[in-house]
Each structure stands twice: as structure tokens, then as C-alpha cells.
Amino acid sequence: MPLFKKRTVGKPGEWYYCLEHKKVEEGPDCPGKDRFGPYATPEEARRAMETAADRNLEWDTDPRWRDKAQQQDADDE
């Protein structure tokens, strides 16, 4: 007996951005490795790549996530 049930159809109102097809889809039509989501609205899903870029920038520039080696390199410059 599997631990997790594979869902083949999404719940109504779940929106995803498919990275392969570059489009918004309702429900998980594509494999999880190829999508971002779920989002509450199609508009949120449409902005998935922009949201990801903003979050990546936040992480890249957050001083709490810099390790000591990176900090030392920055201090040496």
C-alpha cells in the first residue's frame, strides 16, 4: 500500500504555472517537476516566474544566509 496517493486531477481553484509549456493550468496536468504552484488565482500563477525571481533575489541578498567563507571573501575585496 503506497504512503502517498497520486492525484491525477487537481482540486477546483488550484492553479499552476507549467514550466515546460509556459502557461497557466488549472489542476496538476503536468508532473510536479515541471510546475510551480498551487496558486489561489490564475493571476498569481501567471506571475510565478516573477515571484520566483523576486524570492531568489531576496535570498541572494539576505545577509542572514551568507556563510563565514562568503563573508570573508567579501571583506578581502
C-alpha positions in Angstrom: 0.0 0.0 0.0 1.5 3.3 -1.0 2.1 6.0 1.6 1.0 8.8 -0.7 -1.9 8.7 -3.1 -1.1 10.1 -6.5 -3.5 12.8 -7.5 -4.3 12.7 -11.2 -6.7 15.7 -11.1 -6.5 18.9 -9.2 -8.9 20.5 -6.8 -11.1 23.1 -8.3 -9.5 26.5 -7.9 -5.9 25.2 -7.8 -3.8 27.0 -10.4 -0.3 26.1 -11.6 2.3 27.6 -13.9 3.7 24.9 -16.2 7.4 25.5 -16.8 7.5 23.2 -19.9 4.5 24.7 -21.7 4.9 28.2 -20.2 1.3 28.5 -19.4 -1.2 28.6 -16.6 -3.1 25.4 -15.9 -6.0 24.6 -13.6 -5.2 21.4 -11.7 -1.9 19.5 -11.9 -2.0 18.5 -15.5 1.8 18.3 -15.8 4.3 16.5 -13.5 5.4 18.2 -10.3 8.9 18.7 -11.6 7.5 20.9 -14.4 5.3 23.2 -12.5 5.1 25.9 -9.8 2.0 26.0 -7.5 -0.6 25.7 -6.4 -1.8 29.3 -6.5 -5.1 30.6 -5.5 -5.8 32.5 -8.7 -4.8 32.3 -12.3 -3.2 35.8 -12.0 -0.9 34.6 -9.2 0.1 31.6 -11.3 0.7 33.9 -14.3 3.2 35.8 -12.2 5.0 32.7 -10.9 8.3 33.3 -12.7 8.4 36.9 -11.5 7.6 35.8 -7.9 10.4 33.2 -8.1 12.9 35.8 -9.4 11.9 38.2 -6.6 12.3 35.5 -3.9 15.7 34.4 -5.3 16.9 38.0 -5.2 15.8 38.2 -1.6 17.6 35.1 -0.6 20.8 36.0 -2.6 21.0 39.4 -0.8 19.9 38.4 2.7 22.9 38.8 5.0 21.5 36.1 7.4 22.2 33.4 4.7 25.8 34.3 4.0 28.3 31.9 5.5 31.6 32.9 7.0 33.6 32.0 3.9 31.5 34.2 1.7 31.7 37.0 4.3 35.5 36.7 4.5 35.8 36.8 0.7 33.6 40.0 0.7 35.8 41.5 3.4 39.0 40.7 1.5 37.8 42.7 -1.6 
